[in-house]
Amino acid sequence: MVGFILRRIGVSVLILVAASFVMFNLVALSTDPLEDLRTSILPNKEQLIQARIQIGNLDVPPPLRWFIWIGGAAKCLVPFAGQCSLGQTFQGAQVTDLLPTAMLSTVQMVTAALILAILFGIATGILSAIRENSGFDITFTVISLFLYSLPSFLAATMLKSFVAIGYNNFLASPEVPIWLSIVIGLVLALIIQAVVGGEMRRRIITTASAFVVSAGLLIYMSATDWFAQPAIGPVGIIVLSLGIAAAVAAILAGIYNRRGLITAGIVAVIGIASYFAVQPLLDVSTVGTIAILAIAALVVGALVGFLVGGDDRGQNIRIGILVAFFIGFLIIIDRLMQSFPGYMFDMNGRPIATVGSSTPGYDPGNMWRSALDTFFHLLLPTVSLLTISFAGYTRYARAGMIEVLGQDYVRTARAKGMPERVVVVRHAFRNVLIPITTLVATDLGALLGGAIITEYIFGIPGMGALFQNSLGRGDVYPVMGYFLVIAFMAILFNFLADLSYAALDPRVRVR
Amino acid sequence: MSTSLPSSVDTVDHRSVSQGRLILRRFLGNPAGVVSLIVLLAIVVFATTAIGIGPIHGWWKWNYTDPDPNIAVDGAPTLQLWPFSLGDHPFGQDRIGRDYFAMVMRGIQNSFVVMILITGIAVVLGVIVGAIAGYYRGWVDAVLMRITDVFIVIPAIVLAAVVGNYAGAVGVWILGVMLGAVSWMVIARLVRGEFLSLREREFVEAARVAGASDARIIFRHILPNATGVIIVSASLLAAAAILLESAISLLGYGIRSPDVSLGLLIGANQSAFAVRPWLFWWPAFFIVALALSANIFGDALREAFDPRSRRFSRRRTKEAPVQDVPAEVEAEVELR
């Protein structure tokens, strides 16, 4: 194992060096770094050209210039020497100073999109596979194929034009007409019944009740001006918490498992109580306190599961943690919603932004408003990234689940009388997760390198934008800095994918 | 011999069918695949005949470079669905009066040329590299696969943007060739995997005993057995190639003005969305139509070649060495 890892690291370093040589020469030969200055009419044109040649070592031919660059980059491997240099941009900024800020922007943009794409994509894919060839399956297969063929720049431009401008206009007088509420309610009801499934009678009951609840809720929200002053409120928190507890217990343990239900119920009650208790604390909190509260919530959830115990202690602990996580998330969302009217006022009533990753010159005053500022700037890029990744994960999870459901061990599990829920959650789902882990790892490596097109359209100053701007100017060093990061990420995450595959699947042996 | 078989049995077709005929039959039995192929070809033929090839003039009266001095109101589209009439400029005109229908058709033509070139060149290079690596194994394999690794480390869009930055300014054909020259890696890996397993089969042994040369074994005995993998991955690469070309043209590294590409049209007109939405909608519609039909066609081909669908093959989890795991995953990485 150690031999395998060492060998892989050695090969990876060689590949990285060789790839950097290829990339350096391709970039240097494909661009004319002095193009803008040659046609310039500035009086000190000659001086500027000389200065740029000096900064970029442009007097050295590219293959030799690569040695200068790799020499500086090699010093980065020596920790704390402080001699690290990836060269300067034409403006004279150190590339090593640009990379961390660009990476931060990218990480901010990518994280939520990746997590949501994984969650929704896998959930949809598995539901599709369980109900193979049903209306739900066909609908989502078509949708995901369409999203898969939709270029990201199209999705992004359409989001900007419709969602951002449309929703901002809507917020000026946030009223949903009754007919629209009914249509939305109907669509939601149809989706929900397709997810729940069952026989005709059960489907009709689900559709009807889902329709009444969602259409009624929309009409109520419109009447109370909810969209301008959103809140979950105490009643909402109580209802949603109990609902979450019931759902988590039902999926993980089944509704007839009393200890599972008891765990979820206790955690939900503690969550509701703490909702009222922490409100004053949340008003003055920082990121640090939120993190502490979040950890505390998860520990309490685990503790309750542990204390309820029973035959299957691990399962109860999982239920407790999941319920605590979801309720904590609800409480945070509720607090953010409380800050929304103030933020909307600061933004002159047009909260959804289409460009950049924060409002320039905006002093939010408290943490919640600055979080909202980030949220509304990253909302559309996230949705745009989400649509594409979602399609990939859905297709992959569906194919994987169909494959696994046809395996002998699934038939064995069914034959020995396991309930369908246990077959799906315990036997099939876990085995689907193995190949998906490798997909997540490679996807993560690719995404951390930035999403060039999405960043370009939304004007996010991330890694992709650094690449795009520098390549356009013929500035080789920042492009190489960008390349170094993405290539390193790609190699690292590929390696992690292989290792996780070997660790999760005992049939795979590392050579 | 007095008993005769019931006549109904005689009418049943007993002829055995070749592998290719089976695949063709399975493909034709999939309406989505057939329709997508027809749509794809129809769009391309329509676009090509509309504005012609090179010096040959098409049936459409305008071309994509010369502006029409009389710009209609805002250059709005004159297309009318009922009663159907094309009008002078069915897709409208751009800001300086060029006919947008001719521009979009030229964009489709260019997308198609680039798609064919990328796919063709990537397949040829990928098959050569993969076949040699998989057939000879040993140090040849090691060297070729490390070279593949070097190129695969650079994301497709980054490599394409850098190459296009040079080639895009020269012309569509050079751009397609250069992009193809940097898109062969995934196919090379797949072909190598296929060759590694095929070369151990008895028929290869038999050919070698009969005195066949290496080239003959590779091209006449092994390659025909690997066509399934190659055709399927080529068709999916073609779908990705359309999106790749439009993406780099949008960023400004692909096809340049005054020539036209669908991505370039969208990039140039995305700010005009509120005022002249048709400048956005027509190229957008055709990109999605091309990419969607290419993807559906690729999926249908995959099902035709392997009814059990290779997408999630169990063989991989059982036999494949760890290093090969991401090969299929890489083919899935999207342009973001």
Contacts between the chains, C-beta under 8 A, distances in Angstrom:
chain1	res1	chain2	res2	distance
A	11	B	146	7.3
A	11	B	149	8.0
A	14	B	146	7.5
A	15	B	146	6.5
A	15	B	149	4.9
A	15	B	150	5.5
A	15	B	153	6.1
A	16	B	153	7.0
A	18	B	146	7.8
A	18	B	150	4.7
A	19	B	150	4.6
A	19	B	151	7.4
A	19	B	153	4.6
A	19	B	154	6.0
A	22	B	150	6.2
A	22	B	151	7.3
A	22	B	154	7.6
A	23	B	154	6.0
A	23	B	162	7.2
A	26	B	159	7.8
A	26	B	162	4.9
A	26	B	163	6.7
A	27	B	162	5.4
A	29	B	166	6.8
A	30	B	162	5.5
A	30	B	163	6.8
A	30	B	165	4.3
A	30	B	166	3.8
A	31	B	165	6.0
A	31	B	166	7.7
A	145	B	292	7.1
A	145	B	295	6.4
A	145	B	296	6.8
A	145	B	299	7.6
A	146	B	288	7.8
A	146	B	292	6.5
A	148	B	295	6.3
A	148	B	334	7.6
A	149	B	239	7.0
A	149	B	243	7.8
A	149	B	288	6.1
A	149	B	291	4.0
A	149	B	292	4.0
A	149	B	294	7.8
A	149	B	295	5.0
A	150	B	288	6.1
A	150	B	291	7.7
A	151	B	243	5.1
A	151	B	246	5.9
A	151	B	247	6.5
A	151	B	263	7.7
A	151	B	287	5.9
A	151	B	288	7.6
A	151	B	291	7.1
A	151	B	335	7.2
A	152	B	247	7.6
A	152	B	334	7.6
A	152	B	335	6.1
A	152	B	336	5.2
A	153	B	246	7.7
A	153	B	247	6.6
A	153	B	250	5.4
A	153	B	263	7.5
A	153	B	266	6.5
A	153	B	267	7.5
A	153	B	270	7.9
A	154	B	266	7.0
A	154	B	284	5.2
A	154	B	287	6.8
A	154	B	288	7.0
A	157	B	266	7.1
A	157	B	270	4.9
A	157	B	273	6.7
A	157	B	280	7.0
A	160	B	273	7.9
A	161	B	273	4.8
A	161	B	274	7.0
A	165	B	274	7.9
A	385	B	336	5.9
A	388	B	334	5.1
A	388	B	336	6.0
A	389	B	334	7.2
A	389	B	336	7.9
A	392	B	332	5.8
A	392	B	334	6.0
A	395	B	311	7.8
A	396	B	311	7.8
A	396	B	312	7.6
A	396	B	332	7.2
A	399	B	309	6.7
A	399	B	311	4.6
A	399	B	312	4.4
A	400	B	312	5.0
A	402	B	312	7.9
A	403	B	312	4.7
A	403	B	314	6.6
A	434	B	317	7.7
A	435	B	312	6.9
A	435	B	317	7.4
A	438	B	325	5.9
A	438	B	326	6.5
A	438	B	329	6.1
A	439	B	329	5.4
A	439	B	332	7.3
A	442	B	326	5.6
A	442	B	329	5.1
A	442	B	330	7.0
A	442	B	333	7.0
A	443	B	333	7.4
A	446	B	155	6.5
A	446	B	333	5.5
A	447	B	336	7.2
A	449	B	155	6.3
A	451	B	336	3.7
A	452	B	157	5.9
A	452	B	158	7.5
A	452	B	161	7.5
A	452	B	251	7.0
A	452	B	336	7.4
A	453	B	157	7.7
A	453	B	247	5.7
A	453	B	250	7.1
A	453	B	251	7.2
A	453	B	335	6.6
A	453	B	336	6.1
A	454	B	336	5.6
A	456	B	250	7.8
A	456	B	251	6.2
A	457	B	270	7.5
A	467	B	158	6.7
A	467	B	161	7.8
A	468	B	161	7.9
A	468	B	251	6.1
A	471	B	161	6.2
A	471	B	162	6.7
A	471	B	165	6.2
A	471	B	253	7.2
A	472	B	252	6.6
A	479	B	162	7.9
A	483	B	154	7.0
A	483	B	158	7.1
A	486	B	154	8.0
A	486	B	155	6.3
A	486	B	158	7.2
A	487	B	153	4.7
A	487	B	154	6.7
A	490	B	153	5.5
A	490	B	155	7.3
A	491	B	153	6.4
A	494	B	326	5.5
A	497	B	325	6.7
A	497	B	326	5.9
A	497	B	329	7.6
A	498	B	322	4.9
A	498	B	323	6.7
A	498	B	325	5.9
A	498	B	326	7.4
A	501	B	322	6.5
A	501	B	325	5.4
A	502	B	322	5.7
A	505	B	317	6.1
A	507	B	317	6.1
A	507	B	318	6.0
A	508	B	317	6.6
A	508	B	322	5.9
A	508	B	325	7.9
A	509	B	322	7.7
A	510	B	322	5.5
A	511	B	321	5.7
A	511	B	322	6.4
A	511	B	323	7.5
